[in-house]
Amino acid sequence: MSSLRGELLFLCAATAVLVSPTGFAAGRFAPAAPREIKETARDVSPTLRSLAIASATLARPASKGRGFLFEINPDRRGPVRGGSGRGVDRARQSSIGIEALLPSANFEGMSNNDNFTLYGGRVNPPDPVGAIGPNHYVEAINLALSVYAKNGTQLLGPIDLGSLWDGFAVPQCAYDFAGDPVVVYDQLADRWLISQFSDPTGPQYWECIAISQTGDPTGAYYRYAFSTGVNFPDYPKLGLWTDSYVLTTREFGPTVEYGIGVYALEKNKMINGQAARAVGFFLDGNDPSVLPLIGDGLLPAYIDGKQKPLNSSSIPLVGTQDDGAGYGATFDAVNIFDLSVKWRSTPVASLALNTQLPVASFDSIFPCAPTARDCLPQPGITDPNQFLDVLSYRQRPLHRLAYRNMKTHDALVTDQAVEAAPGVAGMRWYEIRRVGSTYALFQQGTFAPSDGVHRWMGSAAMDRKGNIAMGYSVVNGTTVFPGIRYTGRLAGDASGQMTLGEGVIVNGSGVQTSLNSRWGDYTSLNLDPVDDCTFWYVNEYYTAAGQATSTAGWQTRIASFRLPGC
């Protein structure tokens, strides 16, 4: 990467010994030295309420409305082809519990028609994401933003996502066809974070972050841009920690450069709108000793609940690896990195691989054809070019890495899509525990009932009682149109099992007919900060009416639910 504005010399990065399942040292991991990065620009936005009014009354420049379906950020590093497509999963759960699960709030989110209204064109995939606060739910998609009351009343929007950065000193942040949004509610500071990357045309790139001045998501925001230089910061994900916001990216340079970016952002300055710094690491994916450890991305920890971490000085980041996925891994594992940052006059930072936790064998390479994205059949669709992208081949866990302090230990929960049985997609999930600086895989499972339904594109989280829930997409080639369901387990239930039933958030009634096959790259399951028991989930689905509007006439749905005993 090129030098960045505000780059300073730093203390050396830490190294860590990589230990194989047999316990022998297998190599050493040392990321490039960290960089201190000062914001490229910062200011205070008008209130989101006023921006919404302006967005509704002022037409966006014609150059920003292309008037046809296009793909947000086509991947520069294509899907990995490798492995046997064997569908052998040693942690598969093939049955469904019998307890009825019913959502409480359940309302429509934004749709691709909102993009058509805002821009005169539609996009794919949607990348639905959201967060829940004391009184509001904030949803973002490619390429729009809305604020809802908890009963589903739309209080603001949809507005074009880029309008949040209108008038900003880095105009690329306001360019509407950027995307990959993330929404975070920081209950430790009572603030909302909304981010997207800058328009992917270069030659310099930024991550654009807006943080609310108060707990009102419709008010004004402090706006920041942090440069990633000539590297395009694909798939940005935000984590939440005590004194840092953590950003991870999947970066591409102007030629063959590829790697994972890890950035800590100076939280205490940002929540006050002051000059803020970032500390950045780059993990080089062209290094064959590094690539298996980082794959297609790392997820940063995201604190749920009001209990601060037992070990707040070390911020976990998690990735996964599959020995049959073509990146050089020799066993299936969860890889855990520790990020440490001290915000001094000259920050001190380190990033180290803490451990690799071998997991039950799984297969992430789904048998897809004619391309690696054409995977999951839909009712009435006979052209395999119109099958849906399972995205399991991306060697990374799915948003979020939900963290919780359970007083006796730290708990981390996440999931990923896998080929759970030959030609069947299922959801592999993990609960990782940390005591001091030692991590252990407490339990794992793959939810893939024997009913012919594909389950993929999930998100998992844990409530304050230690119960785990997981939301996901569903489809099959005959009777199940693309829809949204969820399941769960109670803290004392049999290890590795989603013991409760399967709840339906919405059944689909239409299909996607676009040829790019893209499905959302992520969804989000979040905990309500009021009771720390109620889960809120957002994902995409299809109706017959949506199908009639466009080849990618997707809609989103937002729902809440509790598990028994919380």
C-alpha positions in Angstrom: 0.0 0.0 0.0 1.1 3.5 -0.6 1.8 5.9 2.3 -1.2 7.5 3.8 -1.8 10.9 5.1 -0.7 11.2 8.7 1.4 8.0 8.6 3.9 7.8 11.4 6.5 5.3 12.6 5.1 2.7 15.1 6.3 0.1 17.5 7.0 -3.2 15.9 4.0 -5.6 15.3 3.8 -8.6 17.5 4.6 -12.1 16.2 2.8 -15.3 17.2 3.5 -18.9 16.9 1.1 -20.9 14.8 0.4 -24.2 16.4 -0.9 -27.2 14.4 -3.5 -29.6 15.8 -0.6 -31.9 17.0 0.9 -29.1 19.0 4.1 -28.5 17.0 5.1 -25.0 15.8 4.0 -24.8 12.2 5.3 -21.3 11.3 5.3 -17.7 12.4 2.8 -15.0 11.7 3.9 -11.3 11.5 1.7 -8.7 9.9 3.3 -5.6 8.4 4.1 -2.9 11.0 1.1 -0.9 12.0 0.4 2.6 10.7 -1.1 5.6 12.4 -3.6 7.2 10.0 -5.2 10.6 10.7 -8.6 11.3 9.3 -8.6 12.8 5.8 -11.6 14.9 6.7 -14.2 15.4 9.4 -17.1 17.7 10.0 -20.7 17.8 11.4 -23.6 16.9 9.1 -26.9 18.6 9.0 -29.6 16.6 10.8 -30.6 13.4 9.1 -34.1 14.7 9.2 -33.2 17.7 7.0 -31.1 15.6 4.7 -34.1 13.3 4.2 -36.2 16.3 3.2 -33.6 17.5 0.8 -33.2 13.9 -0.6 -36.9 13.8 -1.2 -37.2 17.1 -3.0 -33.9 17.4 -4.9 -33.2 15.0 -7.8 -29.8 13.4 -7.7 -27.5 14.1 -10.6 -28.3 12.1 -13.7 -24.9 10.6 -13.8 -25.7 8.8 -10.5 -28.8 7.2 -11.8 -27.8 4.6 -14.4 -31.4 3.4 -14.9 -30.7 -0.4 -15.0 -29.8 -3.3 -12.8 -26.1 -3.4 -11.9 -23.9 -5.3 -9.5 -22.6 -3.5 -6.5 -18.8 -4.0 -6.3 -18.2 -7.0 -8.6 -15.6 -9.1 -6.8 -12.1 -8.6 -8.1 -11.0 -11.9 -6.5 -13.4 -14.5 -7.9 -15.0 -17.4 -6.1 -12.5 -20.0 -5.2 -12.9 -23.3 -7.0 -11.4 -26.2 -5.1 -12.3 -29.1 -2.8 -14.4 -32.1 -3.7 -17.9 -30.8 -3.0 -18.2 -33.8 -0.7 -20.7 -32.4 1.7 -19.2 -34.2 4.7 -20.1 -32.3 7.9 -19.2 -33.9 11.2 -21.4 -31.5 13.2 -24.6 -31.8 11.2 -28.0 -31.6 13.0 -30.5 -33.2 10.7 -33.7 -32.7 12.8 -35.8 -29.7 13.9 -37.1 -29.1 17.5 -40.8 -29.0 18.0 -41.2 -25.9 20.1 -43.1 -23.2 18.2 -41.2 -20.0 17.6 -43.2 -16.9 16.7 -41.8 -13.4 16.0 -43.3 -10.4 17.7 -42.6 -7.3 15.6 -42.5 -8.2 11.9 -42.6 -5.5 9.3 -41.4 -4.6 5.8 -38.1 -3.0 5.4 -36.7 -1.3 2.2 -36.8 -2.9 -1.2 -35.1 -2.5 -4.6 -38.1 -0.4 -5.7 -36.8 2.2 -3.2 -33.6 2.3 -5.3 -35.6 2.7 -8.4 -37.4 5.7 -6.8 -34.2 7.3 -5.6 -32.0 6.6 -8.6 -34.0 5.4 -11.5 -32.3 2.0 -11.4 -32.0 -1.1 -9.3 -29.0 -2.9 -7.8 -28.0 -6.4 -6.7 -27.1 -7.6 -4.1 -28.9 -5.7 -1.3 -26.5 -6.4 1.6 -29.3 -5.7 4.2 -28.0 -4.7 7.6 -29.4 -2.9 10.7 -29.2 -2.2 14.4 -31.6 -1.7 17.2 -31.5 1.0 19.9 -33.8 2.0 22.8 -36.4 3.5 20.6 -35.4 3.0 16.9 -34.3 0.5 14.3 -32.0 1.8 11.6 -31.8 -0.2 8.4 -29.3 0.2 5.5 -29.2 -1.5 2.1 -27.4 -0.9 -1.1 -28.1 2.0 -1.6 -30.6 3.5 0.9 -31.2 4.2 4.6 -34.3 4.2 6.8 -35.2 4.7 10.4 -38.2 2.9 12.0 -40.0 2.9 15.3 -40.0 -0.4 17.0 -43.6 -1.0 15.9 -42.5 -0.7 12.3 -43.6 2.9 11.7 -41.1 4.4 9.2 -39.9 7.6 10.8 -37.4 8.6 8.1 -36.5 7.5 4.6 -35.9 5.8 2.5 -33.1 8.3 1.6 -30.1 7.6 -0.6 -27.2 6.5 1.5 -24.7 8.9 0.0 -26.8 11.9 1.1 -25.5 11.4 4.6 -22.2 12.7 3.3 -23.5 15.5 1.0 -21.2 18.5 1.2 -18.4 16.5 2.8 -14.8 17.4 2.0 -14.3 13.9 0.6 -17.0 13.9 -2.1 -16.4 10.2 -2.9 -18.2 9.4 0.3 -21.4 11.0 -1.0 -21.2 9.1 -4.3 -24.4 7.1 -4.3 -23.0 4.0 -6.0 -20.6 3.1 -3.2 -22.2 0.8 -0.8 -21.5 -2.2 1.6 -23.2 -0.3 4.4 -22.8 -1.2 8.1 -25.1 0.1 10.9 -24.0 -0.1 14.6 -25.7 1.0 17.8 -23.1 1.6 20.5 -25.1 1.2 23.7 -21.9 1.9 25.8 -21.9 5.5 24.4 -25.5 5.8 23.1 -24.4 6.5 19.6 -25.2 5.3 16.1 -22.5 4.5 13.5 -23.3 4.3 9.8 -20.5 3.5 7.3 -19.9 2.7 3.6 -16.8 2.6 1.4 -16.1 5.3 -1.1 -17.0 4.8 -4.8 -14.9 1.9 -6.1 -13.2 3.7 -9.0 -10.1 5.1 -7.2 -7.3 6.0 -7.5 -7.5 6.6 -3.7 -10.1 5.1 -1.4 -11.7 5.9 1.9 -13.9 4.3 4.5 -16.7 6.8 5.3 -18.0 6.8 8.9 -20.8 8.9 10.4 -21.4 8.8 14.2 -24.5 10.4 15.7 -24.0 13.4 18.0 -26.7 11.9 20.4 -28.8 8.8 20.7 -31.2 10.1 18.2 -30.4 8.5 14.8 -32.4 11.2 13.0 -30.2 14.0 14.3 -26.8 15.3 13.2 -23.7 13.2 12.7 -19.9 13.6 13.1 -18.5 12.6 9.7 -15.1 11.0 9.1 -13.1 9.7 6.2 -10.1 7.4 6.8 -8.0 6.6 3.7 -6.9 3.1 2.7 -4.7 4.6 0.1 -4.6 2.8 -3.3 -6.3 -0.3 -1.8 -10.0 -0.6 -2.3 -11.6 -1.6 1.1 -14.1 -4.2 0.1 -16.5 -5.8 2.5 -15.9 -3.4 5.4 -17.2 -4.7 8.8 -17.4 -2.7 12.0 -16.8 -4.1 15.5 -17.6 -2.4 18.8 -15.2 -2.3 21.7 -14.6 -0.3 24.8 -12.3 2.4 23.5 -12.0 1.5 19.9 -14.3 0.9 16.9 -12.7 -1.9 14.8 -12.9 -2.0 11.1 -11.9 -5.0 8.9 -11.7 -4.9 5.1 -10.9 -7.2 2.2 -8.5 -5.1 0.2 -7.4 -5.0 -3.4 -4.6 -2.9 -4.9 -4.3 -1.5 -8.4 -2.6 -4.7 -9.8 -2.4 -8.0 -8.0 -2.4 -6.8 -4.4 -4.8 -8.6 -2.0 -5.1 -8.9 1.7 -7.1 -8.1 4.8 -7.1 -4.7 6.5 -7.5 -4.4 10.2 -8.1 -0.9 11.6 -8.8 0.4 15.1 -10.5 3.8 15.2 -10.1 6.3 18.1 -13.6 5.9 19.6 -13.3 8.5 22.5 -12.4 11.2 20.0 -15.0 10.3 17.4 -18.0 10.3 19.8 -17.1 13.9 20.6 -16.4 15.0 17.0 -12.7 15.6 17.6 -9.7 14.9 15.5 -9.4 11.1 15.5 -6.8 8.6 14.5 -6.8 5.1 13.2 -4.2 2.3 13.6 -4.0 0.1 10.5 -2.5 -3.3 9.7 -2.3 -5.1 6.4 -2.2 -8.9 6.2 -0.8 -9.9 2.9 -3.0 -12.5 1.1 -0.3 -13.1 -1.5 1.9 -14.6 1.2 1.0 -18.4 1.1 1.8 -18.7 4.8 -0.7 -15.9 5.6 -3.6 -16.6 3.2 -5.0 -19.7 4.9 -5.2 -17.8 8.2 -7.1 -14.8 6.8 -9.0 -16.3 3.8 -11.6 -13.8 2.6 -11.9 -11.8 5.8 -11.8 -11.5 9.6 -14.7 -10.4 11.8 -14.1 -8.0 14.7 -15.8 -8.5 18.1 -19.0 -6.5 18.6 -20.1 -6.1 22.3 -23.6 -7.0 23.2 -24.9 -6.2 26.7 -23.7 -3.6 29.2 -21.0 -5.7 30.8 -17.6 -4.6 29.5 -15.2 -7.3 28.5 -13.3 -9.2 31.1 -10.1 -8.7 29.1 -10.7 -5.3 27.5 -7.1 -4.8 26.4 -7.4 -7.6 23.8 -9.9 -7.3 21.0 -10.8 -10.7 19.3 -11.0 -11.1 15.5 -12.1 -14.4 14.0 -11.7 -16.1 10.7 -12.3 -19.6 9.4 -10.5 -22.0 7.1 -11.5 -25.1 5.1 -8.8 -27.6 4.1 -10.7 -28.2 0.8 -11.2 -24.7 -0.2 -8.2 -23.9 -2.2 -6.4 -21.4 0.0 -3.8 -23.9 1.4 -5.3 -24.8 4.8 -4.3 -28.2 6.0 -7.2 -28.6 8.5 -10.6 -27.1 9.2 -10.4 -24.4 11.9 -11.4 -21.2 13.5 -8.5 -18.7 13.6 -8.5 -16.1 16.4 -6.4 -13.0 16.3 -5.9 -10.5 19.2 -5.8 -6.8 18.5 -4.4 -4.5 21.2 -4.4 -0.7 21.0 -3.4 1.9 23.6 -4.4 5.4 22.5 -1.4 7.4 23.8 0.1 10.5 22.2 1.9 7.9 20.0 -0.5 4.9 19.9 0.9 1.5 20.8 -0.7 -1.3 18.8 -0.2 -5.0 18.0 -2.0 -7.7 16.1 -1.2 -11.3 16.7 -2.6 -14.7 15.9 -3.6 -16.1 19.3 -4.7 -19.6 18.3 -6.2 -21.9 15.8 -9.0 -24.0 17.1 -9.6 -27.2 15.0 -13.3 -27.7 14.3 -15.5 -30.6 13.1 -14.9 -31.1 9.4 -17.0 -29.1 7.0 -17.1 -28.3 3.3 -17.5 -24.7 2.2 -17.2 -25.5 -1.6 -20.7 -26.0 -2.8 -21.2 -27.8 -6.2 -22.3 -24.9 -8.4 -22.6 -24.6 -12.2 -22.2 -23.1 -14.7 -20.3 -20.6 -12.5 -19.3 -20.8 -8.9 -22.2 -18.4 -8.0 -25.0 -20.5 -9.5 -25.8 -22.8 -6.6 -29.2 -22.9 -5.1 -32.3 -23.8 -7.2 -35.6 -21.9 -6.9 -39.1 -23.0 -7.6 -40.0 -22.8 -11.3 -36.4 -21.9 -12.3 -34.9 -24.3 -14.8 -31.9 -22.2 -16.0 -29.0 -22.9 -13.6 -27.6 -19.4 -14.5 -30.5 -18.1 -12.3 -29.7 -20.2 -9.2 -28.8 -18.3 -6.1 -25.3 -17.6 -4.8 -24.6 -19.6 -1.6 -21.5 -17.6 -0.9 -20.1 -20.4 1.3 -16.9 -20.4 -0.7 -15.9 -17.2 1.0 -13.5 -18.3 3.7 -14.9 -16.0 6.5 -17.6 -16.1 9.2 -20.7 -14.1 8.6 -21.5 -10.7 10.3 -21.6 -10.4 13.3 -19.0 -11.7 15.7 -21.3 -11.3 18.7 -19.4 -10.8 22.0 -20.7 -11.1 25.5 -19.2 -10.9 29.0 -20.9 -13.8 30.9 -19.0 -12.9 34.1 -17.1 -16.2 34.3 -16.0 -16.1 30.7 -16.2 -14.2 27.5 -18.5 -15.7 24.8 -18.2 -15.2 21.1 -20.8 -16.4 18.6 -20.8 -16.4 14.8 -21.7 -18.7 11.8 -21.1 -19.5 8.2 -22.8 -21.3 5.3 -21.5 -24.7 4.4 -22.4 -27.7 2.2 -23.9 -29.7 5.1 -24.8 -32.8 3.0 -24.2 -33.5 -0.7 -25.9 -30.6 -2.6 -27.5 -29.2 0.6 -26.7 -25.9 2.2 -26.7 -25.5 6.0 -25.6 -23.1 8.7 -22.5 -24.0 10.7 -22.4 -22.0 14.0 -19.8 -21.7 16.8 -19.7 -20.6 20.4 -16.1 -19.7 21.4 -15.2 -19.0 25.0 -12.3 -17.0 26.4 -10.9 -17.1 29.9 -8.0 -14.7 30.4 -6.2 -14.9 27.1 -7.1 -18.5 26.4 -9.7 -19.4 23.8 -11.6 -22.7 23.5 -14.3 -23.9 21.2 -17.1 -24.5 23.6 -19.6 -25.9 21.0 -20.4 -26.0 17.4 -23.2 -27.3 15.1 -24.5 -27.3 11.6 -28.2 -26.7 11.3 -29.3 -28.6 8.2 -32.6 -30.6 8.8 -33.3 -33.4 6.4 -36.2 -31.6 4.6 -34.6 -30.6 1.3 -34.5 -26.9 2.3 -31.3 -24.9 1.8 -30.4 -22.7 4.7 -27.7 -20.0 4.2 -26.7 -16.4 4.6 -27.2 -16.4 8.4 -26.4 -14.3 11.4 -26.1 -15.5 15.0 -26.1 -13.9 18.5 -26.5 -14.7 22.2 -28.9 -13.1 24.7 -28.1 -12.2 28.3 -29.1 -15.7 29.5 -26.7 -17.4 27.2 -29.4 -18.6 24.7 -28.3 -18.5 21.1 -30.4 -17.6 18.1 -29.7 -17.7 14.4 -31.5 -16.2 11.4 -31.0 -17.2 7.8 -32.3 -17.4 4.3 -34.2 -20.5 3.0 -35.0 -21.8 -0.5 -35.5 -25.0 -2.4 -36.2 -25.9 -6.0 -39.8 -26.9 -5.6 -42.0 -25.3 -3.0 -39.9 -23.0 -0.8 -39.4 -19.6 -2.4 -36.6 -17.4 -1.1 -37.7 -16.5 2.5 -36.5 -15.9 6.0 -36.5 -18.2 9.1 -34.7 -18.5 12.4 -34.0 -21.1 15.1 -32.4 -21.2 18.6 -31.3 -23.0 21.6 -31.3 -22.5 25.4 -28.1 -22.2 27.4 -28.5 -25.5 29.2 -29.5 -27.6 26.1 -27.5 -30.4 24.5 -24.2 -29.1 23.1 -24.1 -28.3 19.4 -27.9 -28.5 18.9 -30.4 -25.9 17.9 -33.0 -27.5 20.2 -36.0 -25.2 19.6 -38.2 -25.2 16.6 -37.9 -23.2 13.4 -39.7 -19.8 13.3 -40.9 -18.3 10.1 -40.3 -14.5 9.7 -41.7 -14.5 6.2 -42.4 -17.0 3.4 -41.4 -15.9 0.0 -43.8 -16.1 -3.0 -41.4 -15.0 -5.9 -38.0 -15.8 -7.2 -34.9 -13.9 -8.4 -34.3 -14.2 -12.2 -31.2 -12.0 -12.7 -28.2 -13.7 -14.2 -25.7 -12.4 -11.7 -27.1 -14.8 -9.0 -26.0 -12.5 -6.2 -27.6 -12.8 -2.8 -26.9 -10.4 0.0 -23.3 -10.7 1.3 -24.4 -10.4 4.9 -27.4 -9.9 7.3 -27.6 -8.9 10.9 -29.0 -10.3 14.1 -28.9 -7.8 17.0 -29.9 -7.6 20.7 -32.3 -5.0 21.9 -30.4 -2.9 24.5 -33.6 -2.3 26.6 -34.0 -5.9 27.8 -30.9 -7.6 26.3 -33.3 -10.5 25.4 -35.1 -9.5 22.3 -33.4 -10.4 19.0 -33.9 -8.2 15.9 -33.2 -9.6 12.5 -33.1 -8.2 8.9 -32.7 -10.2 5.7 -34.0 -10.2 2.1 -36.7 -12.3 0.4 -38.9 -12.3 -2.7 -42.6 -11.8 -3.4 -44.5 -12.5 -6.6 -45.0 -8.7 -6.8 -41.3 -8.1 -6.4 -40.5 -10.6 -9.0 -42.8 -8.9 -11.4 -41.1 -5.5 -11.0 -37.5 -6.6 -11.8 -35.2 -9.6 -12.3 -33.9 -8.6 -8.9 -37.0 -7.3 -7.2 -35.9 -8.2 -3.7 -37.5 -6.9 -0.5 -36.3 -6.9 3.0 -38.0 -7.8 6.3 -37.3 -6.8 9.8 -38.5 -8.9 12.7 -38.0 -9.4 16.5 -38.4 -12.4 18.7 -37.4 -13.8 22.1 -36.3 -17.2 23.1 -38.0 -18.9 26.1 -36.7 -18.2 29.5 -35.2 -14.7 28.9 
